[in-house]
């Protein structure tokens, strides 16, 4: 089936057409006896909800839902639990997450010795010559010293090692992996990247941003079976956490995996798949030939990068880093080239979803976005800034005025807050992950995880947005506490606003008659929990399109 290729109206029109499909007859399933949080403006709470087929039939009082309840209706007694719209994660590296679930896990390795021993143990499970990838290490856990290839060389004589820092902007390669990429002490830094060297000029094995491609391009391709297993693993994890829709920014290979799975009836959740902005012409042609997808899988977004990350000291700031005055970050893409890609993509009515971390990176991107309305005409663009991490006060105002969507990840504030002040000083941290200021200015803040950079669990993200406690326990009252937001604002970020950011708000994101029955049941009353205990709740059930897809073991 081909959809309207002139814009996003195909998704919207089909969703609206479906709204009348469930306006008669009895319900297939009814939820009652708990708190129903709808996310709908002007009526956030309800008592009960009825499903007919794939869509919501009625949301309202128990009496209203009883009118569509028949003898064959399945009754789900909430017994004081909370029913919410399915969580929408607005920024993931989804299939990378699936692969990571079966790769070496270095996320909580707290010492260099533990880092090395985990890699050595994982190597023993492999055949000679197999690569060791994944990792997600965090050098801040052991004091900030970057790992070196010598830590693992003697432990991995038969295995190339290429393990990334948790933010994906820095990786450690052992000697075998460097040789595979032809990287030597004489190799020059590529544009938008750097090779870290010791005081004698020798490579340490650390590659930053675009330098990672020197080794990454030699990692063997995955088989179709491996891709399918990664999707199955990632979807299983997501559904167990109540995530019914993800925005995936990992590119064309992932999109093809989703398309194959969808054609075979194996895509159990909704996916908005973005591809690199450098390939905007290919996406334009793809949309012309294939349309924009359907309510289970759709595309039209283009992911690009202005700069790197705070943790790798490659985010682009106006002023140098406090802990490394030799740099103010770097540009990962030539700005003239990136501006041209964004302009041409916008002219083709594709959505720009551009990564910007540092304050100068965000201002540069806002300048580009501001010029596109006069250049290409008025329309519903939904420009996005992925992360929008460090903002000037003026950028906060401009984001709201330009209707730019900041797609943000609260857990990063809880994580980076352990060390961010050391990196950029006490003044610049005041507008780091400025959730409160952005909402007060009128911006539509979409929330997500950036999995695998951070945990996929939305409840952890909601906790971080509401409390801004850092994961080391050092800030129990919140890191930069004036940027905390309310529980309902955080929920809207993970539901209604995130759906809006991906053009799926006409059929997902809130609980309303005619919308898709994507639901999550939490194990207790979310609104009765003390803020300090909010993340103790678990997902009891997850539903997608009116079907129960996940039920926690032991839940009745």
RAFENCOR-V331305 format. One record per pair of residues at least 12 apart in sequence whose ideal C-beta (glycine too) atoms are under 6 Angstrom apart, sorted by sequence separation. I is the first residue (numbers start at 1). J is the second residue. D is the distance in Angstrom with one decimal. If there is no record, write none. Layout:
BEGIN
i:I j:J d:D
i:I j:J d:D
END
This chain:
BEGIN
i:106 j:118 d:5.9
i:195 j:207 d:5.9
i:317 j:329 d:5.4
i:449 j:461 d:5.9
i:540 j:552 d:5.2
i:36 j:49 d:5.3
i:46 j:59 d:5.0
i:161 j:174 d:3.9
i:258 j:271 d:5.2
i:316 j:329 d:4.0
i:468 j:481 d:5.9
i:496 j:509 d:4.4
i:524 j:537 d:5.4
i:46 j:60 d:5.6
i:47 j:61 d:5.0
i:48 j:62 d:4.7
i:104 j:118 d:6.0
i:194 j:208 d:4.6
i:315 j:329 d:4.8
i:369 j:383 d:4.8
i:495 j:509 d:5.2
i:496 j:510 d:5.2
i:523 j:537 d:5.2
i:47 j:62 d:4.9
i:50 j:65 d:4.9
i:104 j:119 d:5.9
i:162 j:177 d:4.8
i:193 j:208 d:5.6
i:258 j:273 d:5.7
i:314 j:329 d:5.3
i:522 j:537 d:4.8
i:523 j:538 d:4.5
i:540 j:555 d:4.6
i:32 j:48 d:4.0
i:160 j:176 d:4.3
i:161 j:177 d:5.6
i:193 j:209 d:4.4
i:195 j:211 d:5.2
i:314 j:330 d:5.1
i:468 j:484 d:5.2
i:48 j:65 d:3.9
i:160 j:177 d:3.9
i:185 j:202 d:5.5
i:192 j:209 d:5.8
i:193 j:210 d:3.2
i:194 j:211 d:5.7
i:523 j:540 d:5.1
i:31 j:49 d:4.8
i:50 j:68 d:5.2
i:104 j:122 d:4.0
i:156 j:174 d:5.7
i:185 j:203 d:5.6
i:192 j:210 d:3.8
i:193 j:211 d:3.3
i:255 j:273 d:4.3
i:388 j:406 d:3.7
i:385 j:404 d:6.0
i:520 j:539 d:5.9
i:521 j:540 d:4.6
i:30 j:50 d:4.9
i:160 j:180 d:5.4
i:190 j:210 d:5.1
i:388 j:408 d:5.7
i:413 j:433 d:4.1
i:465 j:485 d:5.4
i:521 j:541 d:4.1
i:38 j:59 d:5.9
i:153 j:174 d:5.3
i:190 j:211 d:5.6
i:383 j:404 d:4.8
i:384 j:405 d:4.7
i:385 j:406 d:5.3
i:386 j:407 d:5.1
i:466 j:487 d:5.5
i:29 j:51 d:4.3
i:152 j:174 d:5.2
i:153 j:175 d:5.2
i:280 j:302 d:5.6
i:307 j:329 d:5.6
i:520 j:542 d:5.3
i:27 j:50 d:3.7
i:28 j:51 d:5.5
i:248 j:271 d:5.8
i:252 j:275 d:5.2
i:382 j:405 d:5.8
i:384 j:407 d:5.1
i:28 j:52 d:5.5
i:251 j:275 d:5.2
i:308 j:332 d:5.7
i:466 j:490 d:5.4
i:519 j:543 d:4.2
i:27 j:52 d:5.4
i:147 j:172 d:4.8
i:149 j:174 d:4.9
i:244 j:269 d:5.4
i:245 j:270 d:3.9
i:246 j:271 d:5.8
i:247 j:272 d:4.6
i:248 j:273 d:5.3
i:249 j:274 d:4.7
i:251 j:276 d:5.7
i:277 j:302 d:4.0
i:307 j:332 d:5.9
i:465 j:490 d:4.1
i:149 j:175 d:5.6
i:231 j:257 d:5.7
i:270 j:296 d:5.8
i:271 j:297 d:5.1
i:272 j:298 d:5.7
i:273 j:299 d:4.8
i:342 j:368 d:5.6
i:346 j:372 d:4.9
i:517 j:543 d:6.0
i:518 j:544 d:5.4
i:132 j:159 d:5.3
i:274 j:301 d:3.6
i:277 j:304 d:3.5
i:305 j:332 d:4.5
i:104 j:132 d:5.8
i:135 j:163 d:3.0
i:137 j:165 d:5.8
i:138 j:166 d:5.2
i:305 j:333 d:5.5
i:462 j:490 d:4.4
i:106 j:135 d:4.5
i:107 j:136 d:4.5
i:131 j:160 d:5.0
i:132 j:161 d:4.6
i:133 j:162 d:5.4
i:135 j:164 d:5.3
i:267 j:296 d:5.9
i:274 j:303 d:4.5
i:329 j:358 d:5.2
i:339 j:368 d:5.4
i:347 j:376 d:5.1
i:356 j:385 d:5.3
i:362 j:391 d:5.5
i:516 j:545 d:5.6
i:517 j:546 d:4.1
i:22 j:52 d:4.0
i:27 j:57 d:5.3
i:32 j:62 d:5.4
i:103 j:133 d:5.8
i:104 j:134 d:5.3
i:106 j:136 d:5.9
i:112 j:142 d:5.8
i:128 j:158 d:4.1
i:136 j:166 d:4.3
i:227 j:257 d:4.7
i:231 j:261 d:5.9
i:346 j:376 d:5.3
i:357 j:387 d:5.4
i:435 j:465 d:5.8
i:22 j:53 d:5.9
i:103 j:134 d:2.8
i:104 j:135 d:5.9
i:106 j:137 d:4.0
i:110 j:141 d:4.9
i:111 j:142 d:5.1
i:183 j:214 d:5.2
i:238 j:269 d:6.0
i:351 j:382 d:5.9
i:352 j:383 d:5.4
i:353 j:384 d:4.4
i:355 j:386 d:4.4
i:359 j:390 d:4.7
i:173 j:205 d:5.1
i:357 j:389 d:4.6
i:358 j:390 d:5.5
i:363 j:395 d:5.7
i:366 j:398 d:5.1
i:370 j:402 d:5.8
i:406 j:438 d:5.9
i:22 j:55 d:4.6
i:119 j:152 d:5.1
i:123 j:156 d:5.1
i:172 j:205 d:5.1
i:181 j:214 d:4.6
i:235 j:268 d:5.2
i:353 j:386 d:5.7
i:359 j:392 d:5.3
i:362 j:395 d:5.2
i:369 j:402 d:5.9
i:100 j:134 d:4.9
i:172 j:206 d:5.8
i:181 j:215 d:4.0
i:235 j:269 d:5.6
i:262 j:296 d:5.9
i:304 j:338 d:5.9
i:22 j:57 d:4.7
i:30 j:65 d:5.7
i:116 j:151 d:4.8
i:120 j:155 d:3.9
i:262 j:297 d:4.8
i:369 j:404 d:5.8
i:116 j:152 d:5.5
i:123 j:159 d:5.1
i:171 j:207 d:5.3
i:458 j:494 d:5.1
i:181 j:218 d:5.0
i:408 j:445 d:6.0
i:170 j:208 d:5.0
i:177 j:215 d:5.2
i:180 j:218 d:4.4
i:396 j:434 d:5.9
i:30 j:69 d:5.4
i:258 j:297 d:5.3
i:405 j:444 d:5.6
i:406 j:445 d:5.5
i:407 j:446 d:4.7
i:409 j:448 d:5.7
i:169 j:209 d:5.4
i:391 j:431 d:4.9
i:409 j:449 d:5.9
i:27 j:68 d:4.7
i:171 j:212 d:4.9
i:317 j:358 d:4.3
i:318 j:359 d:5.9
i:396 j:437 d:5.0
i:400 j:441 d:3.9
i:405 j:446 d:5.6
i:409 j:450 d:4.5
i:26 j:68 d:5.5
i:27 j:69 d:5.9
i:173 j:215 d:4.8
i:315 j:357 d:3.7
i:316 j:358 d:4.0
i:317 j:359 d:5.6
i:318 j:360 d:4.8
i:390 j:432 d:5.5
i:396 j:438 d:5.8
i:400 j:442 d:4.2
i:30 j:73 d:5.5
i:302 j:345 d:5.1
i:315 j:358 d:3.8
i:317 j:360 d:5.7
i:391 j:434 d:5.7
i:400 j:443 d:4.4
i:411 j:454 d:4.1
i:26 j:70 d:3.4
i:33 j:77 d:4.9
i:34 j:78 d:2.7
i:316 j:360 d:4.9
i:397 j:441 d:5.8
i:399 j:443 d:5.1
i:29 j:74 d:4.7
i:30 j:75 d:5.5
i:31 j:76 d:4.7
i:33 j:78 d:4.6
i:316 j:361 d:4.2
i:396 j:441 d:5.3
i:409 j:454 d:5.9
i:27 j:73 d:5.0
i:33 j:79 d:5.7
i:34 j:80 d:5.5
i:39 j:85 d:5.3
i:447 j:493 d:3.4
i:26 j:73 d:5.9
i:31 j:78 d:5.8
i:34 j:81 d:4.6
i:35 j:82 d:4.9
i:36 j:83 d:4.7
i:37 j:84 d:5.1
i:436 j:483 d:4.5
i:447 j:494 d:4.9
i:302 j:350 d:5.4
i:309 j:357 d:5.8
i:435 j:483 d:5.4
i:445 j:493 d:5.3
i:411 j:460 d:5.7
i:434 j:483 d:5.3
i:436 j:485 d:5.5
i:300 j:350 d:5.6
i:301 j:351 d:4.4
i:302 j:352 d:5.9
i:303 j:353 d:5.1
i:304 j:354 d:4.6
i:305 j:355 d:4.5
i:306 j:356 d:4.6
i:307 j:357 d:5.5
i:411 j:461 d:5.1
i:414 j:464 d:4.0
i:435 j:485 d:4.8
i:300 j:351 d:5.6
i:307 j:358 d:5.4
i:410 j:461 d:4.6
i:413 j:464 d:5.8
i:446 j:497 d:4.7
i:31 j:83 d:5.3
i:301 j:353 d:4.8
i:418 j:470 d:5.2
i:445 j:497 d:6.0
i:446 j:498 d:4.4
i:162 j:215 d:5.4
i:411 j:464 d:4.9
i:417 j:470 d:4.2
i:444 j:497 d:5.0
i:249 j:303 d:4.3
i:307 j:361 d:4.1
i:410 j:464 d:3.9
i:418 j:472 d:4.9
i:306 j:361 d:4.1
i:410 j:465 d:3.8
i:413 j:468 d:5.8
i:446 j:501 d:3.8
i:148 j:204 d:4.7
i:149 j:205 d:3.1
i:414 j:470 d:5.4
i:415 j:471 d:5.7
i:148 j:205 d:5.7
i:414 j:471 d:5.2
i:306 j:365 d:5.7
i:146 j:206 d:5.2
i:280 j:341 d:5.6
i:417 j:479 d:3.6
i:277 j:341 d:4.8
i:280 j:344 d:5.8
i:284 j:348 d:4.3
i:467 j:531 d:5.8
i:280 j:345 d:4.0
i:283 j:350 d:6.0
i:463 j:534 d:5.3
i:463 j:535 d:4.4
i:460 j:535 d:5.8
i:459 j:535 d:5.0
i:274 j:353 d:5.5
i:131 j:219 d:5.6
i:407 j:501 d:5.8
i:405 j:501 d:4.8
i:209 j:308 d:4.7
i:323 j:422 d:5.5
i:323 j:423 d:5.3
i:321 j:423 d:5.8
i:322 j:424 d:5.6
i:322 j:425 d:4.3
i:208 j:312 d:5.6
i:209 j:314 d:5.3
i:208 j:314 d:5.7
i:210 j:332 d:5.9
i:209 j:332 d:5.1
i:99 j:230 d:4.7
i:98 j:230 d:3.1
i:101 j:233 d:4.6
i:98 j:231 d:5.8
i:95 j:230 d:4.8
i:98 j:233 d:4.3
i:98 j:234 d:3.3
i:97 j:234 d:4.9
i:169 j:308 d:4.6
i:94 j:234 d:5.2
i:169 j:309 d:4.0
i:192 j:332 d:4.2
i:167 j:309 d:4.3
i:170 j:312 d:4.2
i:169 j:312 d:4.2
i:167 j:311 d:4.8
i:169 j:314 d:5.8
i:94 j:246 d:5.2
i:89 j:243 d:5.3
i:92 j:246 d:4.8
i:94 j:248 d:4.2
i:96 j:250 d:5.9
i:87 j:242 d:4.9
i:95 j:250 d:6.0
i:87 j:243 d:4.7
i:91 j:247 d:5.9
i:92 j:248 d:5.4
i:88 j:245 d:4.4
i:89 j:246 d:4.8
i:90 j:247 d:5.0
i:93 j:250 d:5.1
i:86 j:244 d:2.8
i:95 j:254 d:4.8
i:295 j:507 d:5.6
i:241 j:456 d:5.8
i:241 j:457 d:5.0
i:272 j:502 d:4.1
i:247 j:502 d:5.1
i:245 j:508 d:6.0
i:244 j:518 d:4.2
i:269 j:544 d:5.8
i:242 j:520 d:3.5
i:140 j:419 d:5.1
i:268 j:549 d:5.6
i:5 j:287 d:5.3
i:10 j:292 d:5.5
i:5 j:288 d:5.4
i:5 j:291 d:5.9
i:167 j:453 d:5.3
i:166 j:453 d:5.4
i:3 j:291 d:3.6
i:2 j:291 d:4.2
i:3 j:292 d:5.1
i:91 j:386 d:5.9
i:242 j:539 d:4.3
i:241 j:539 d:5.9
i:242 j:542 d:5.3
i:244 j:544 d:5.1
i:239 j:542 d:4.8
i:239 j:549 d:5.2
i:240 j:550 d:5.5
i:239 j:550 d:4.3
i:91 j:407 d:5.2
i:136 j:452 d:5.7
i:90 j:407 d:4.7
i:7 j:349 d:5.0
i:100 j:452 d:4.7
i:97 j:451 d:4.8
i:97 j:452 d:4.7
i:90 j:446 d:4.1
i:96 j:452 d:5.9
i:91 j:448 d:3.9
i:90 j:448 d:3.8
i:89 j:448 d:4.4
i:91 j:450 d:5.2
i:92 j:451 d:4.8
i:89 j:449 d:5.4
i:87 j:458 d:4.2
i:87 j:494 d:5.0
i:88 j:495 d:5.9
i:90 j:498 d:4.1
i:85 j:495 d:4.4
i:88 j:498 d:3.7
i:88 j:499 d:5.1
i:90 j:501 d:5.1
i:85 j:510 d:5.6
i:85 j:511 d:5.3
i:86 j:518 d:3.5
i:86 j:519 d:5.9
i:86 j:520 d:5.4
i:84 j:520 d:5.1
i:83 j:521 d:5.6
i:81 j:521 d:5.6
i:82 j:522 d:4.4
i:81 j:522 d:5.9
i:82 j:525 d:5.8
i:82 j:526 d:4.3
i:80 j:525 d:5.7
i:59 j:511 d:5.3
i:39 j:495 d:4.8
i:39 j:496 d:4.7
i:56 j:513 d:5.6
i:56 j:515 d:5.3
i:55 j:516 d:6.0
i:56 j:517 d:5.1
i:55 j:517 d:5.8
i:51 j:517 d:4.4
i:40 j:510 d:4.9
i:39 j:510 d:3.9
i:38 j:510 d:5.7
i:40 j:512 d:5.6
i:38 j:511 d:4.1
i:35 j:525 d:5.8
i:15 j:506 d:4.1
i:54 j:545 d:4.0
i:11 j:503 d:5.8
i:15 j:507 d:3.6
i:54 j:546 d:4.4
i:53 j:546 d:5.7
i:12 j:506 d:4.7
i:8 j:503 d:4.8
i:19 j:514 d:3.0
i:51 j:546 d:4.8
END
